[in-house]
């Protein structure tokens, strides 16, 4: 007997963006490794890549996410 049952049908209202097929899905159709989500609206899922780009830029420019150069201490 399996401990975890594979979820094949998503819940209505759960939206995902499939990275492999580059499309929005209601309910998970593709494996978790290939998707972003869940999102509460289709529009949010449609903009998943833009949201990811914006967050990446924020993290890249956030000094809290960078190690201090050798010989220097991290800002406090």
CHARMM internal coordinates of N, CA and C (Angstrom, degrees):
IC EDIT
DIST 1 N 1 CA 1.4525
DIST 1 CA 1 C 1.5296
ANGL 1 N 1 CA 1 C 109.38
DIST 1 C 2 N 1.3112
ANGL 1 CA 1 C 2 N 115.96
DIHE 1 N 1 CA 1 C 2 N 131.96
DIST 2 N 2 CA 1.4604
ANGL 1 C 2 N 2 CA 120.86
DIHE 1 CA 1 C 2 N 2 CA -178.75
DIST 2 CA 2 C 1.5204
ANGL 2 N 2 CA 2 C 110.94
DIHE 1 C 2 N 2 CA 2 C -75.17
DIST 2 C 3 N 1.3210
ANGL 2 CA 2 C 3 N 114.82
DIHE 2 N 2 CA 2 C 3 N 141.50
DIST 3 N 3 CA 1.4632
ANGL 2 C 3 N 3 CA 119.50
DIHE 2 CA 2 C 3 N 3 CA 177.89
DIST 3 CA 3 C 1.5217
ANGL 3 N 3 CA 3 C 111.59
DIHE 2 C 3 N 3 CA 3 C -77.11
DIST 3 C 4 N 1.3117
ANGL 3 CA 3 C 4 N 115.82
DIHE 3 N 3 CA 3 C 4 N -33.73
DIST 4 N 4 CA 1.4528
ANGL 3 C 4 N 4 CA 120.46
DIHE 3 CA 3 C 4 N 4 CA -178.44
DIST 4 CA 4 C 1.5208
ANGL 4 N 4 CA 4 C 109.15
DIHE 3 C 4 N 4 CA 4 C -123.32
DIST 4 C 5 N 1.2917
ANGL 4 CA 4 C 5 N 115.98
DIHE 4 N 4 CA 4 C 5 N 128.54
DIST 5 N 5 CA 1.4530
ANGL 4 C 5 N 5 CA 120.37
DIHE 4 CA 4 C 5 N 5 CA 178.45
DIST 5 CA 5 C 1.5244
ANGL 5 N 5 CA 5 C 108.93
DIHE 4 C 5 N 5 CA 5 C -90.98
DIST 5 C 6 N 1.3060
ANGL 5 CA 5 C 6 N 117.05
DIHE 5 N 5 CA 5 C 6 N 130.85
DIST 6 N 6 CA 1.4605
ANGL 5 C 6 N 6 CA 120.99
DIHE 5 CA 5 C 6 N 6 CA 178.96
DIST 6 CA 6 C 1.5236
ANGL 6 N 6 CA 6 C 108.86
DIHE 5 C 6 N 6 CA 6 C -68.19
DIST 6 C 7 N 1.3000
ANGL 6 CA 6 C 7 N 114.98
DIHE 6 N 6 CA 6 C 7 N 126.86
DIST 7 N 7 CA 1.4575
ANGL 6 C 7 N 7 CA 120.94
DIHE 6 CA 6 C 7 N 7 CA -179.65
DIST 7 CA 7 C 1.5190
ANGL 7 N 7 CA 7 C 108.15
DIHE 6 C 7 N 7 CA 7 C -83.33
DIST 7 C 8 N 1.2982
ANGL 7 CA 7 C 8 N 116.86
DIHE 7 N 7 CA 7 C 8 N 114.79
DIST 8 N 8 CA 1.4533
ANGL 7 C 8 N 8 CA 119.84
DIHE 7 CA 7 C 8 N 8 CA -177.07
DIST 8 CA 8 C 1.5234
ANGL 8 N 8 CA 8 C 112.59
DIHE 7 C 8 N 8 CA 8 C -103.17
DIST 8 C 9 N 1.3083
ANGL 8 CA 8 C 9 N 117.20
DIHE 8 N 8 CA 8 C 9 N -19.87
DIST 9 N 9 CA 1.4616
ANGL 8 C 9 N 9 CA 120.63
DIHE 8 CA 8 C 9 N 9 CA -178.53
DIST 9 CA 9 C 1.5165
ANGL 9 N 9 CA 9 C 108.66
DIHE 8 C 9 N 9 CA 9 C -119.30
DIST 9 C 10 N 1.3137
ANGL 9 CA 9 C 10 N 115.83
DIHE 9 N 9 CA 9 C 10 N 128.54
DIST 10 N 10 CA 1.4537
ANGL 9 C 10 N 10 CA 120.04
DIHE 9 CA 9 C 10 N 10 CA 179.51
DIST 10 CA 10 C 1.5141
ANGL 10 N 10 CA 10 C 111.86
DIHE 9 C 10 N 10 CA 10 C -83.68
DIST 10 C 11 N 1.3020
ANGL 10 CA 10 C 11 N 114.37
DIHE 10 N 10 CA 10 C 11 N 168.21
DIST 11 N 11 CA 1.4589
ANGL 10 C 11 N 11 CA 120.02
DIHE 10 CA 10 C 11 N 11 CA 176.82
DIST 11 CA 11 C 1.5264
ANGL 11 N 11 CA 11 C 108.86
DIHE 10 C 11 N 11 CA 11 C -84.11
DIST 11 C 12 N 1.3100
ANGL 11 CA 11 C 12 N 117.90
DIHE 11 N 11 CA 11 C 12 N 140.01
DIST 12 N 12 CA 1.4640
ANGL 11 C 12 N 12 CA 119.42
DIHE 11 CA 11 C 12 N 12 CA 173.79
DIST 12 CA 12 C 1.5283
ANGL 12 N 12 CA 12 C 109.44
DIHE 11 C 12 N 12 CA 12 C -58.49
DIST 12 C 13 N 1.2931
ANGL 12 CA 12 C 13 N 116.10
DIHE 12 N 12 CA 12 C 13 N 136.91
DIST 13 N 13 CA 1.4563
ANGL 12 C 13 N 13 CA 119.96
DIHE 12 CA 12 C 13 N 13 CA 179.67
DIST 13 CA 13 C 1.5166
ANGL 13 N 13 CA 13 C 114.21
DIHE 12 C 13 N 13 CA 13 C 93.53
DIST 13 C 14 N 1.3414
ANGL 13 CA 13 C 14 N 118.75
DIHE 13 N 13 CA 13 C 14 N -6.94
DIST 14 N 14 CA 1.4613
ANGL 13 C 14 N 14 CA 121.75
DIHE 13 CA 13 C 14 N 14 CA 173.45
DIST 14 CA 14 C 1.5249
ANGL 14 N 14 CA 14 C 107.60
DIHE 13 C 14 N 14 CA 14 C -96.05
DIST 14 C 15 N 1.3037
ANGL 14 CA 14 C 15 N 116.29
DIHE 14 N 14 CA 14 C 15 N 123.08
DIST 15 N 15 CA 1.4586
ANGL 14 C 15 N 15 CA 121.06
DIHE 14 CA 14 C 15 N 15 CA -176.96
DIST 15 CA 15 C 1.5160
ANGL 15 N 15 CA 15 C 110.01
DIHE 14 C 15 N 15 CA 15 C -115.88
DIST 15 C 16 N 1.3181
ANGL 15 CA 15 C 16 N 115.86
DIHE 15 N 15 CA 15 C 16 N 142.14
DIST 16 N 16 CA 1.4586
ANGL 15 C 16 N 16 CA 123.09
DIHE 15 CA 15 C 16 N 16 CA -178.80
DIST 16 CA 16 C 1.5196
ANGL 16 N 16 CA 16 C 109.57
DIHE 15 C 16 N 16 CA 16 C -133.01
DIST 16 C 17 N 1.3374
ANGL 16 CA 16 C 17 N 115.54
DIHE 16 N 16 CA 16 C 17 N 156.58
DIST 17 N 17 CA 1.4597
ANGL 16 C 17 N 17 CA 120.37
DIHE 16 CA 16 C 17 N 17 CA 172.48
DIST 17 CA 17 C 1.5208
ANGL 17 N 17 CA 17 C 106.86
DIHE 16 C 17 N 17 CA 17 C -114.96
DIST 17 C 18 N 1.3378
ANGL 17 CA 17 C 18 N 116.77
DIHE 17 N 17 CA 17 C 18 N 119.80
DIST 18 N 18 CA 1.4546
ANGL 17 C 18 N 18 CA 122.46
DIHE 17 CA 17 C 18 N 18 CA -179.63
DIST 18 CA 18 C 1.5239
ANGL 18 N 18 CA 18 C 108.79
DIHE 17 C 18 N 18 CA 18 C -84.20
DIST 18 C 19 N 1.3264
ANGL 18 CA 18 C 19 N 116.06
DIHE 18 N 18 CA 18 C 19 N 120.93
DIST 19 N 19 CA 1.4595
ANGL 18 C 19 N 19 CA 121.48
DIHE 18 CA 18 C 19 N 19 CA -179.30
DIST 19 CA 19 C 1.5223
ANGL 19 N 19 CA 19 C 112.08
DIHE 18 C 19 N 19 CA 19 C -73.68
DIST 19 C 20 N 1.3158
ANGL 19 CA 19 C 20 N 117.47
DIHE 19 N 19 CA 19 C 20 N -28.96
DIST 20 N 20 CA 1.4570
ANGL 19 C 20 N 20 CA 120.65
DIHE 19 CA 19 C 20 N 20 CA -178.87
DIST 20 CA 20 C 1.5287
ANGL 20 N 20 CA 20 C 111.89
DIHE 19 C 20 N 20 CA 20 C -77.49
DIST 20 C 21 N 1.3374
ANGL 20 CA 20 C 21 N 116.18
DIHE 20 N 20 CA 20 C 21 N -45.52
DIST 21 N 21 CA 1.4612
ANGL 20 C 21 N 21 CA 120.38
DIHE 20 CA 20 C 21 N 21 CA -177.22
DIST 21 CA 21 C 1.5244
ANGL 21 N 21 CA 21 C 113.24
DIHE 20 C 21 N 21 CA 21 C -92.88
DIST 21 C 22 N 1.3512
ANGL 21 CA 21 C 22 N 115.42
DIHE 21 N 21 CA 21 C 22 N -8.79
DIST 22 N 22 CA 1.4717
ANGL 21 C 22 N 22 CA 122.18
DIHE 21 CA 21 C 22 N 22 CA -179.19
DIST 22 CA 22 C 1.5193
ANGL 22 N 22 CA 22 C 111.90
DIHE 21 C 22 N 22 CA 22 C 53.30
DIST 22 C 23 N 1.3469
ANGL 22 CA 22 C 23 N 113.63
DIHE 22 N 22 CA 22 C 23 N 51.58
DIST 23 N 23 CA 1.4626
ANGL 22 C 23 N 23 CA 119.18
DIHE 22 CA 22 C 23 N 23 CA 178.83
DIST 23 CA 23 C 1.5173
ANGL 23 N 23 CA 23 C 110.55
DIHE 22 C 23 N 23 CA 23 C -145.81
DIST 23 C 24 N 1.3132
ANGL 23 CA 23 C 24 N 114.98
DIHE 23 N 23 CA 23 C 24 N 160.28
DIST 24 N 24 CA 1.4566
ANGL 23 C 24 N 24 CA 122.73
DIHE 23 CA 23 C 24 N 24 CA 177.63
DIST 24 CA 24 C 1.5215
ANGL 24 N 24 CA 24 C 108.60
DIHE 23 C 24 N 24 CA 24 C -87.73
DIST 24 C 25 N 1.3361
ANGL 24 CA 24 C 25 N 115.62
DIHE 24 N 24 CA 24 C 25 N 138.31
DIST 25 N 25 CA 1.4658
ANGL 24 C 25 N 25 CA 121.60
DIHE 24 CA 24 C 25 N 25 CA 179.56
DIST 25 CA 25 C 1.5206
ANGL 25 N 25 CA 25 C 109.62
DIHE 24 C 25 N 25 CA 25 C -127.58
DIST 25 C 26 N 1.3093
ANGL 25 CA 25 C 26 N 116.57
DIHE 25 N 25 CA 25 C 26 N 139.59
DIST 26 N 26 CA 1.4689
ANGL 25 C 26 N 26 CA 119.36
DIHE 25 CA 25 C 26 N 26 CA 171.58
DIST 26 CA 26 C 1.5075
ANGL 26 N 26 CA 26 C 106.64
DIHE 25 C 26 N 26 CA 26 C -92.85
DIST 26 C 27 N 1.3118
ANGL 26 CA 26 C 27 N 115.30
DIHE 26 N 26 CA 26 C 27 N 118.59
DIST 27 N 27 CA 1.4558
ANGL 26 C 27 N 27 CA 119.87
DIHE 26 CA 26 C 27 N 27 CA -172.92
DIST 27 CA 27 C 1.5118
ANGL 27 N 27 CA 27 C 108.89
DIHE 26 C 27 N 27 CA 27 C 77.09
DIST 27 C 28 N 1.3158
ANGL 27 CA 27 C 28 N 118.25
DIHE 27 N 27 CA 27 C 28 N 150.13
DIST 28 N 28 CA 1.4563
ANGL 27 C 28 N 28 CA 118.85
DIHE 27 CA 27 C 28 N 28 CA -177.07
DIST 28 CA 28 C 1.5207
ANGL 28 N 28 CA 28 C 111.69
DIHE 27 C 28 N 28 CA 28 C -72.04
DIST 28 C 29 N 1.3115
ANGL 28 CA 28 C 29 N 115.97
DIHE 28 N 28 CA 28 C 29 N 118.44
DIST 29 N 29 CA 1.4575
ANGL 28 C 29 N 29 CA 121.18
DIHE 28 CA 28 C 29 N 29 CA 174.88
DIST 29 CA 29 C 1.5246
ANGL 29 N 29 CA 29 C 109.78
DIHE 28 C 29 N 29 CA 29 C -100.94
DIST 29 C 30 N 1.3204
ANGL 29 CA 29 C 30 N 116.95
DIHE 29 N 29 CA 29 C 30 N -34.81
DIST 30 N 30 CA 1.4595
ANGL 29 C 30 N 30 CA 122.24
DIHE 29 CA 29 C 30 N 30 CA -176.98
DIST 30 CA 30 C 1.5294
ANGL 30 N 30 CA 30 C 110.04
DIHE 29 C 30 N 30 CA 30 C -104.12
DIST 30 C 31 N 1.3331
ANGL 30 CA 30 C 31 N 117.26
DIHE 30 N 30 CA 30 C 31 N 162.82
DIST 31 N 31 CA 1.4686
ANGL 30 C 31 N 31 CA 120.55
DIHE 30 CA 30 C 31 N 31 CA 179.68
DIST 31 CA 31 C 1.5297
ANGL 31 N 31 CA 31 C 112.20
DIHE 30 C 31 N 31 CA 31 C -59.39
DIST 31 C 32 N 1.3185
ANGL 31 CA 31 C 32 N 116.24
DIHE 31 N 31 CA 31 C 32 N 152.19
DIST 32 N 32 CA 1.4671
ANGL 31 C 32 N 32 CA 122.02
DIHE 31 CA 31 C 32 N 32 CA -177.93
DIST 32 CA 32 C 1.5204
ANGL 32 N 32 CA 32 C 112.14
DIHE 31 C 32 N 32 CA 32 C -57.36
DIST 32 C 33 N 1.3280
ANGL 32 CA 32 C 33 N 118.04
DIHE 32 N 32 CA 32 C 33 N -32.69
DIST 33 N 33 CA 1.4669
ANGL 32 C 33 N 33 CA 120.61
DIHE 32 CA 32 C 33 N 33 CA -178.81
DIST 33 CA 33 C 1.5294
ANGL 33 N 33 CA 33 C 111.98
DIHE 32 C 33 N 33 CA 33 C -66.19
DIST 33 C 34 N 1.3216
ANGL 33 CA 33 C 34 N 117.72
DIHE 33 N 33 CA 33 C 34 N -16.11
DIST 34 N 34 CA 1.4560
ANGL 33 C 34 N 34 CA 122.45
DIHE 33 CA 33 C 34 N 34 CA -176.47
DIST 34 CA 34 C 1.5230
ANGL 34 N 34 CA 34 C 113.83
DIHE 33 C 34 N 34 CA 34 C -109.10
DIST 34 C 35 N 1.3154
ANGL 34 CA 34 C 35 N 118.32
DIHE 34 N 34 CA 34 C 35 N 16.35
DIST 35 N 35 CA 1.4683
ANGL 34 C 35 N 35 CA 117.25
DIHE 34 CA 34 C 35 N 35 CA -175.40
DIST 35 CA 35 C 1.5227
ANGL 35 N 35 CA 35 C 112.51
DIHE 34 C 35 N 35 CA 35 C -145.57
DIST 35 C 36 N 1.3245
ANGL 35 CA 35 C 36 N 114.94
DIHE 35 N 35 CA 35 C 36 N 157.90
DIST 36 N 36 CA 1.4607
ANGL 35 C 36 N 36 CA 124.52
DIHE 35 CA 35 C 36 N 36 CA 170.27
DIST 36 CA 36 C 1.5192
ANGL 36 N 36 CA 36 C 106.48
DIHE 35 C 36 N 36 CA 36 C -107.10
DIST 36 C 37 N 1.3235
ANGL 36 CA 36 C 37 N 116.98
DIHE 36 N 36 CA 36 C 37 N 145.42
DIST 37 N 37 CA 1.4512
ANGL 36 C 37 N 37 CA 120.10
DIHE 36 CA 36 C 37 N 37 CA 175.72
DIST 37 CA 37 C 1.5044
ANGL 37 N 37 CA 37 C 111.00
DIHE 36 C 37 N 37 CA 37 C 135.59
DIST 37 C 38 N 1.2940
ANGL 37 CA 37 C 38 N 118.00
DIHE 37 N 37 CA 37 C 38 N -178.70
DIST 38 N 38 CA 1.4586
ANGL 37 C 38 N 38 CA 127.60
DIHE 37 CA 37 C 38 N 38 CA 10.64
DIST 38 CA 38 C 1.5268
ANGL 38 N 38 CA 38 C 112.65
DIHE 37 C 38 N 38 CA 38 C -82.73
DIST 38 C 39 N 1.3087
ANGL 38 CA 38 C 39 N 113.98
DIHE 38 N 38 CA 38 C 39 N 152.59
DIST 39 N 39 CA 1.4582
ANGL 38 C 39 N 39 CA 123.21
DIHE 38 CA 38 C 39 N 39 CA 173.66
DIST 39 CA 39 C 1.5238
ANGL 39 N 39 CA 39 C 107.33
DIHE 38 C 39 N 39 CA 39 C -113.86
DIST 39 C 40 N 1.3283
ANGL 39 CA 39 C 40 N 115.61
DIHE 39 N 39 CA 39 C 40 N 156.25
DIST 40 N 40 CA 1.4663
ANGL 39 C 40 N 40 CA 119.04
DIHE 39 CA 39 C 40 N 40 CA -177.52
DIST 40 CA 40 C 1.5233
ANGL 40 N 40 CA 40 C 112.85
DIHE 39 C 40 N 40 CA 40 C -83.61
DIST 40 C 41 N 1.3469
ANGL 40 CA 40 C 41 N 116.88
DIHE 40 N 40 CA 40 C 41 N -20.28
DIST 41 N 41 CA 1.4628
ANGL 40 C 41 N 41 CA 119.45
DIHE 40 CA 40 C 41 N 41 CA 179.56
DIST 41 CA 41 C 1.5291
ANGL 41 N 41 CA 41 C 110.50
DIHE 40 C 41 N 41 CA 41 C -133.41
DIST 41 C 42 N 1.3019
ANGL 41 CA 41 C 42 N 115.31
DIHE 41 N 41 CA 41 C 42 N 157.53
DIST 42 N 42 CA 1.4656
ANGL 41 C 42 N 42 CA 120.96
DIHE 41 CA 41 C 42 N 42 CA 176.50
DIST 42 CA 42 C 1.5314
ANGL 42 N 42 CA 42 C 110.59
DIHE 41 C 42 N 42 CA 42 C -62.04
DIST 42 C 43 N 1.3221
ANGL 42 CA 42 C 43 N 116.65
DIHE 42 N 42 CA 42 C 43 N -38.73
DIST 43 N 43 CA 1.4622
ANGL 42 C 43 N 43 CA 121.38
DIHE 42 CA 42 C 43 N 43 CA -179.37
DIST 43 CA 43 C 1.5232
ANGL 43 N 43 CA 43 C 111.12
DIHE 42 C 43 N 43 CA 43 C -61.45
DIST 43 C 44 N 1.3360
ANGL 43 CA 43 C 44 N 117.20
DIHE 43 N 43 CA 43 C 44 N -43.21
DIST 44 N 44 CA 1.4642
ANGL 43 C 44 N 44 CA 120.06
DIHE 43 CA 43 C 44 N 44 CA 177.26
DIST 44 CA 44 C 1.5263
ANGL 44 N 44 CA 44 C 110.57
DIHE 43 C 44 N 44 CA 44 C -59.38
DIST 44 C 45 N 1.3265
ANGL 44 CA 44 C 45 N 116.61
DIHE 44 N 44 CA 44 C 45 N -43.64
DIST 45 N 45 CA 1.4644
ANGL 44 C 45 N 45 CA 120.85
DIHE 44 CA 44 C 45 N 45 CA -179.93
DIST 45 CA 45 C 1.5247
ANGL 45 N 45 CA 45 C 110.83
DIHE 44 C 45 N 45 CA 45 C -65.42
DIST 45 C 46 N 1.3267
ANGL 45 CA 45 C 46 N 117.70
DIHE 45 N 45 CA 45 C 46 N -36.92
DIST 46 N 46 CA 1.4671
ANGL 45 C 46 N 46 CA 121.42
DIHE 45 CA 45 C 46 N 46 CA 178.88
DIST 46 CA 46 C 1.5241
ANGL 46 N 46 CA 46 C 111.33
DIHE 45 C 46 N 46 CA 46 C -62.83
DIST 46 C 47 N 1.3198
ANGL 46 CA 46 C 47 N 117.44
DIHE 46 N 46 CA 46 C 47 N -28.94
DIST 47 N 47 CA 1.4610
ANGL 46 C 47 N 47 CA 122.62
DIHE 46 CA 46 C 47 N 47 CA -178.15
DIST 47 CA 47 C 1.5297
ANGL 47 N 47 CA 47 C 112.41
DIHE 46 C 47 N 47 CA 47 C -100.91
DIST 47 C 48 N 1.3173
ANGL 47 CA 47 C 48 N 117.57
DIHE 47 N 47 CA 47 C 48 N 18.08
DIST 48 N 48 CA 1.4660
ANGL 47 C 48 N 48 CA 121.63
DIHE 47 CA 47 C 48 N 48 CA -176.36
DIST 48 CA 48 C 1.5280
ANGL 48 N 48 CA 48 C 112.59
DIHE 47 C 48 N 48 CA 48 C -58.49
DIST 48 C 49 N 1.3220
ANGL 48 CA 48 C 49 N 117.63
DIHE 48 N 48 CA 48 C 49 N -42.51
DIST 49 N 49 CA 1.4667
ANGL 48 C 49 N 49 CA 120.26
DIHE 48 CA 48 C 49 N 49 CA -178.15
DIST 49 CA 49 C 1.5268
ANGL 49 N 49 CA 49 C 111.17
DIHE 48 C 49 N 49 CA 49 C -69.15
DIST 49 C 50 N 1.3177
ANGL 49 CA 49 C 50 N 117.50
DIHE 49 N 49 CA 49 C 50 N -37.91
DIST 50 N 50 CA 1.4700
ANGL 49 C 50 N 50 CA 120.89
DIHE 49 CA 49 C 50 N 50 CA 176.39
DIST 50 CA 50 C 1.5223
ANGL 50 N 50 CA 50 C 110.20
DIHE 49 C 50 N 50 CA 50 C -64.00
DIST 50 C 51 N 1.3262
ANGL 50 CA 50 C 51 N 116.46
DIHE 50 N 50 CA 50 C 51 N -44.09
DIST 51 N 51 CA 1.4594
ANGL 50 C 51 N 51 CA 121.18
DIHE 50 CA 50 C 51 N 51 CA 178.96
DIST 51 CA 51 C 1.5188
ANGL 51 N 51 CA 51 C 110.34
DIHE 50 C 51 N 51 CA 51 C -61.26
DIST 51 C 52 N 1.3283
ANGL 51 CA 51 C 52 N 117.47
DIHE 51 N 51 CA 51 C 52 N -43.21
DIST 52 N 52 CA 1.4636
ANGL 51 C 52 N 52 CA 121.35
DIHE 51 CA 51 C 52 N 52 CA 179.22
DIST 52 CA 52 C 1.5304
ANGL 52 N 52 CA 52 C 110.65
DIHE 51 C 52 N 52 CA 52 C -62.93
DIST 52 C 53 N 1.3414
ANGL 52 CA 52 C 53 N 117.41
DIHE 52 N 52 CA 52 C 53 N -42.89
DIST 53 N 53 CA 1.4737
ANGL 52 C 53 N 53 CA 121.14
DIHE 52 CA 52 C 53 N 53 CA 178.34
DIST 53 CA 53 C 1.5311
ANGL 53 N 53 CA 53 C 111.01
DIHE 52 C 53 N 53 CA 53 C -60.78
DIST 53 C 54 N 1.3343
ANGL 53 CA 53 C 54 N 116.39
DIHE 53 N 53 CA 53 C 54 N -44.43
DIST 54 N 54 CA 1.4663
ANGL 53 C 54 N 54 CA 120.65
DIHE 53 CA 53 C 54 N 54 CA 179.73
DIST 54 CA 54 C 1.5180
ANGL 54 N 54 CA 54 C 111.43
DIHE 53 C 54 N 54 CA 54 C -62.55
DIST 54 C 55 N 1.3312
ANGL 54 CA 54 C 55 N 116.76
DIHE 54 N 54 CA 54 C 55 N -44.47
DIST 55 N 55 CA 1.4718
ANGL 54 C 55 N 55 CA 120.22
DIHE 54 CA 54 C 55 N 55 CA 179.61
DIST 55 CA 55 C 1.5174
ANGL 55 N 55 CA 55 C 111.18
DIHE 54 C 55 N 55 CA 55 C -65.74
DIST 55 C 56 N 1.3347
ANGL 55 CA 55 C 56 N 117.21
DIHE 55 N 55 CA 55 C 56 N -39.24
DIST 56 N 56 CA 1.4640
ANGL 55 C 56 N 56 CA 119.79
DIHE 55 CA 55 C 56 N 56 CA 177.49
DIST 56 CA 56 C 1.5206
ANGL 56 N 56 CA 56 C 111.24
DIHE 55 C 56 N 56 CA 56 C -61.03
DIST 56 C 57 N 1.3306
ANGL 56 CA 56 C 57 N 117.36
DIHE 56 N 56 CA 56 C 57 N -42.54
DIST 57 N 57 CA 1.4600
ANGL 56 C 57 N 57 CA 120.70
DIHE 56 CA 56 C 57 N 57 CA 177.60
DIST 57 CA 57 C 1.5269
ANGL 57 N 57 CA 57 C 111.56
DIHE 56 C 57 N 57 CA 57 C -62.52
DIST 57 C 58 N 1.3241
ANGL 57 CA 57 C 58 N 116.20
DIHE 57 N 57 CA 57 C 58 N -41.86
DIST 58 N 58 CA 1.4616
ANGL 57 C 58 N 58 CA 119.88
DIHE 57 CA 57 C 58 N 58 CA 178.15
DIST 58 CA 58 C 1.5223
ANGL 58 N 58 CA 58 C 110.58
DIHE 57 C 58 N 58 CA 58 C -61.19
DIST 58 C 59 N 1.3258
ANGL 58 CA 58 C 59 N 117.44
DIHE 58 N 58 CA 58 C 59 N -44.73
DIST 59 N 59 CA 1.4648
ANGL 58 C 59 N 59 CA 121.37
DIHE 58 CA 58 C 59 N 59 CA -178.93
DIST 59 CA 59 C 1.5220
ANGL 59 N 59 CA 59 C 111.39
DIHE 58 C 59 N 59 CA 59 C -68.02
DIST 59 C 60 N 1.3359
ANGL 59 CA 59 C 60 N 117.10
DIHE 59 N 59 CA 59 C 60 N -38.58
DIST 60 N 60 CA 1.4552
ANGL 59 C 60 N 60 CA 120.37
DIHE 59 CA 59 C 60 N 60 CA 179.81
DIST 60 CA 60 C 1.5254
ANGL 60 N 60 CA 60 C 111.47
DIHE 59 C 60 N 60 CA 60 C -64.52
DIST 60 C 61 N 1.3221
ANGL 60 CA 60 C 61 N 116.92
DIHE 60 N 60 CA 60 C 61 N -29.79
DIST 61 N 61 CA 1.4589
ANGL 60 C 61 N 61 CA 121.42
DIHE 60 CA 60 C 61 N 61 CA -178.21
DIST 61 CA 61 C 1.5255
ANGL 61 N 61 CA 61 C 113.40
DIHE 60 C 61 N 61 CA 61 C -99.08
DIST 61 C 62 N 1.2974
ANGL 61 CA 61 C 62 N 117.56
DIHE 61 N 61 CA 61 C 62 N 4.67
DIST 62 N 62 CA 1.4652
ANGL 61 C 62 N 62 CA 121.73
DIHE 61 CA 61 C 62 N 62 CA 179.87
DIST 62 CA 62 C 1.5297
ANGL 62 N 62 CA 62 C 108.65
DIHE 61 C 62 N 62 CA 62 C -93.63
DIST 62 C 63 N 1.3373
ANGL 62 CA 62 C 63 N 118.06
DIHE 62 N 62 CA 62 C 63 N 115.40
DIST 63 N 63 CA 1.4624
ANGL 62 C 63 N 63 CA 120.35
DIHE 62 CA 62 C 63 N 63 CA -176.67
DIST 63 CA 63 C 1.5325
ANGL 63 N 63 CA 63 C 113.46
DIHE 62 C 63 N 63 CA 63 C -63.00
DIST 63 C 64 N 1.3152
ANGL 63 CA 63 C 64 N 117.28
DIHE 63 N 63 CA 63 C 64 N -20.21
DIST 64 N 64 CA 1.4678
ANGL 63 C 64 N 64 CA 119.35
DIHE 63 CA 63 C 64 N 64 CA 178.78
DIST 64 CA 64 C 1.5273
ANGL 64 N 64 CA 64 C 112.04
DIHE 63 C 64 N 64 CA 64 C -68.83
DIST 64 C 65 N 1.3342
ANGL 64 CA 64 C 65 N 117.77
DIHE 64 N 64 CA 64 C 65 N -17.21
DIST 65 N 65 CA 1.4615
ANGL 64 C 65 N 65 CA 121.40
DIHE 64 CA 64 C 65 N 65 CA -177.87
DIST 65 CA 65 C 1.5211
ANGL 65 N 65 CA 65 C 112.90
DIHE 64 C 65 N 65 CA 65 C -98.64
DIST 65 C 66 N 1.3201
ANGL 65 CA 65 C 66 N 117.30
DIHE 65 N 65 CA 65 C 66 N 4.98
DIST 66 N 66 CA 1.4565
ANGL 65 C 66 N 66 CA 120.63
DIHE 65 CA 65 C 66 N 66 CA -178.27
DIST 66 CA 66 C 1.5174
ANGL 66 N 66 CA 66 C 110.09
DIHE 65 C 66 N 66 CA 66 C -115.75
DIST 66 C 67 N 1.3100
ANGL 66 CA 66 C 67 N 115.70
DIHE 66 N 66 CA 66 C 67 N 140.55
DIST 67 N 67 CA 1.4570
ANGL 66 C 67 N 67 CA 120.26
DIHE 66 CA 66 C 67 N 67 CA 173.90
DIST 67 CA 67 C 1.5186
ANGL 67 N 67 CA 67 C 108.57
DIHE 66 C 67 N 67 CA 67 C -73.30
DIST 67 C 68 N 1.3237
ANGL 67 CA 67 C 68 N 116.22
DIHE 67 N 67 CA 67 C 68 N 148.09
DIST 68 N 68 CA 1.4640
ANGL 67 C 68 N 68 CA 120.55
DIHE 67 CA 67 C 68 N 68 CA 176.90
DIST 68 CA 68 C 1.5224
ANGL 68 N 68 CA 68 C 108.35
DIHE 67 C 68 N 68 CA 68 C -71.47
DIST 68 C 69 N 1.3312
ANGL 68 CA 68 C 69 N 117.00
DIHE 68 N 68 CA 68 C 69 N 143.19
DIST 69 N 69 CA 1.4624
ANGL 68 C 69 N 69 CA 119.69
DIHE 68 CA 68 C 69 N 69 CA 175.59
DIST 69 CA 69 C 1.5257
ANGL 69 N 69 CA 69 C 110.36
DIHE 68 C 69 N 69 CA 69 C -57.39
DIST 69 C 70 N 1.3069
ANGL 69 CA 69 C 70 N 116.49
DIHE 69 N 69 CA 69 C 70 N 154.62
DIST 70 N 70 CA 1.4666
ANGL 69 C 70 N 70 CA 120.66
DIHE 69 CA 69 C 70 N 70 CA -179.09
DIST 70 CA 70 C 1.5301
ANGL 70 N 70 CA 70 C 110.20
DIHE 69 C 70 N 70 CA 70 C -55.72
DIST 70 C 71 N 1.3223
ANGL 70 CA 70 C 71 N 114.91
DIHE 70 N 70 CA 70 C 71 N 135.80
DIST 71 N 71 CA 1.4488
ANGL 70 C 71 N 71 CA 120.35
DIHE 70 CA 70 C 71 N 71 CA 178.54
DIST 71 CA 71 C 1.5124
ANGL 71 N 71 CA 71 C 114.74
DIHE 70 C 71 N 71 CA 71 C 87.97
DIST 71 C 72 N 1.3395
ANGL 71 CA 71 C 72 N 116.79
DIHE 71 N 71 CA 71 C 72 N -8.15
DIST 72 N 72 CA 1.4665
ANGL 71 C 72 N 72 CA 120.16
DIHE 71 CA 71 C 72 N 72 CA 179.62
DIST 72 CA 72 C 1.5184
ANGL 72 N 72 CA 72 C 108.90
DIHE 71 C 72 N 72 CA 72 C -116.15
DIST 72 C 73 N 1.3125
ANGL 72 CA 72 C 73 N 116.06
DIHE 72 N 72 CA 72 C 73 N 151.38
DIST 73 N 73 CA 1.4594
ANGL 72 C 73 N 73 CA 119.15
DIHE 72 CA 72 C 73 N 73 CA 176.76
DIST 73 CA 73 C 1.5190
ANGL 73 N 73 CA 73 C 108.89
DIHE 72 C 73 N 73 CA 73 C -92.87
DIST 73 C 74 N 1.3125
ANGL 73 CA 73 C 74 N 115.80
DIHE 73 N 73 CA 73 C 74 N 155.81
DIST 74 N 74 CA 1.4662
ANGL 73 C 74 N 74 CA 121.33
DIHE 73 CA 73 C 74 N 74 CA 179.70
DIST 74 CA 74 C 1.5204
ANGL 74 N 74 CA 74 C 109.63
DIHE 73 C 74 N 74 CA 74 C -70.71
DIST 74 C 75 N 1.3485
ANGL 74 CA 74 C 75 N 118.38
DIHE 74 N 74 CA 74 C 75 N 143.62
DIST 75 N 75 CA 1.4710
ANGL 74 C 75 N 75 CA 120.44
DIHE 74 CA 74 C 75 N 75 CA 177.98
DIST 75 CA 75 C 1.5170
ANGL 75 N 75 CA 75 C 110.24
DIHE 74 C 75 N 75 CA 75 C -64.36
DIST 75 C 76 N 1.3153
ANGL 75 CA 75 C 76 N 114.65
DIHE 75 N 75 CA 75 C 76 N 148.00
DIST 76 N 76 CA 1.4683
ANGL 75 C 76 N 76 CA 119.02
DIHE 75 CA 75 C 76 N 76 CA -179.65
DIST 76 CA 76 C 1.4925
ANGL 76 N 76 CA 76 C 111.75
DIHE 75 C 76 N 76 CA 76 C -112.88
END
COOR INIT
IC SEED 1 N 1 CA 1 C
IC BUILD
